[in-house]
Amino acid sequence: MAQFVEPRSIDVVPDEERHGRAFGQFTLWLGANLQITAVVTGALAVVFGGDVVWSVLGLLLGNLLGGAVMALHSAQGPRLGLPQMIQSRAQFGVRGAVVPLLLVVVMYVGFFASGSVLAGQAVGELTHTDDTTGIVVFAAVTGVIATAGYRVVHALGRVASTVCALAFVYLAVRLLDRADTSALLHDAHFSLPVFLLAVSLSASWQLAFGPYVADYSRYLPRTTSAKATFWWTLSGSALGSQWSMTFGVLVAATAGERFLDSQVGYVVGLGGTGLAASFLYFVIALGKLTVNVLNTYGGFMSLVTGVSGFRGQRRLSRTGRVAYIALVMAAGTAVALLGKDGFLASFKDFLLFLLTFFTPWSAINLVDYYLISKERYDLAALADPHGRYGAWRWDALGVYAAGLLAQLPFLATGFYTGPLVDPLGGADISWLVGLAVPALLYRLVARRVAPAVPPAVPPAVPVPEPGAGTSAVEPTAP
């Protein structure tokens, strides 16, 4: 059990425990995106008025733009050896980082729930039970794998990327055999608002990975090329999501109400009956298992990071690990059970809601890491509220709030539409504003008040850690 369960949580991964190659990011993120919820996300572009051609192009643009931001976060992992969100302490303060952390946990719970709804349908069919039983069984398996941690998560990604790729090739052949692709391709009618909705849907999908993507690259050797980490992460995530979303566009354009009534049932029905159907139900569950494990693991990391900022805790016992994971799993399962009957109607607004809160965080984190701190952090100070980064960075929190407010006039969701949406023809460009405004403001603010940047960092060395033995961290600046 000791070897099966990952011993580390939010503490720094020392050099002697680093392993793997950047290519592992490709298989992980390919497998995480070849799944049914990405199919549904692509289908939404058509459900809300898009045609096939411009929906596919809009989704591609969003996947590339959002994926590039997400991959920049991934490149931080090998350099720092830390989970993604603990780095936010350098921008927001050791305790101030709890503000974006709380929103991140909401995201994990929401994605866990939405994934469990669709996976629960597949598991229910496989086990000959019902959706409720399927959701509960799926959640339990997710919790076990998330508890095991990093190595098992990557192994699952390698299996899922191969199995799901083969299944999607088979499904694409079956779908194209039924569809009149010539008519679909010629029925192109450009609408800027609908095109930007497609861009926003896929961009939000990619940006939502940002708060945990470095969790899965932090074990790579410190010498791993940042460019290699960036490109393998971007290629795996963008390829997997575009593949799934394009399939979703074609399904929605050809099936209409039949797909809306039962997303899982219709997709499986494309593949046939009997053993073929059972295999496809298994593939759907496997694809969702991969990404839901990421959500559960990331949620546990974020909860530990938030709590430890106030408790001064750097290490976590295995019992504590299980407790945190169980909490995320229970919350996500409860939301899934309560909302399983109205899934598709609320999923679009959920994605755009997430985009509103995480674009300012991404902008601040990336500007600070790449432009202000020059990829160098005082890692010991990330656990000390009296250290270099302080307890609360009110300047950064103010910039974050400004980034949120700047988006509101341009935001279009089912529960709120900003005053500048109609003059733009109904287009939602809030996510672009949410990247640009806080990036500029934080660059201006941080240049005036940023603490001194630590010198170039040699390989990690063990230093004393209050109340927890030792931990491998980078030495602090004098």
Secondary structure, 3 states (H helix, E strand, C coil): CCCCCCCCCCCCCCHHHCCCCCHHHHHHHHHHHCCHHHHHHHHHHHHCCCCHHHHHHHHHHHHHHHHHHHHHHHCHHHHHCCCCHHHHHHHHCCCCCHHHHHHHHHHHHHHHHHHHHHHHHHHHHHHCCCHHHHHHHHHHHHHHHHHHCHHHHHHHHHHHHHHHHHHHHHHHHHHHHHCCHHHHHHCCCCCHHHHHHHHHHHHHHHHCCHHHHHHHCCCCCCCCCHHHHHHHHHHHHHHHHHHHHHHHHHHHHHHCHHHHHCHHHHHHHHHCCCHHHHHHHHHHHHHHHHHHHHHHHHHHHHHHHHHHHHHCCCCCCHHHHHHHHHHHHHHHHHHHHHHHHHHHHHHHHHHHHHHHHHHHHHHHHHHHHHHHCCCCCCCHHHHCCCCCCCCCCHHHHHHHHHHHHHHHHHCECCCCECCCCHHHCCCCCHHHHHHHHHHHHHHHHHHHHCCCCCCCCCCCEEEECCCCCEEEECCCCC
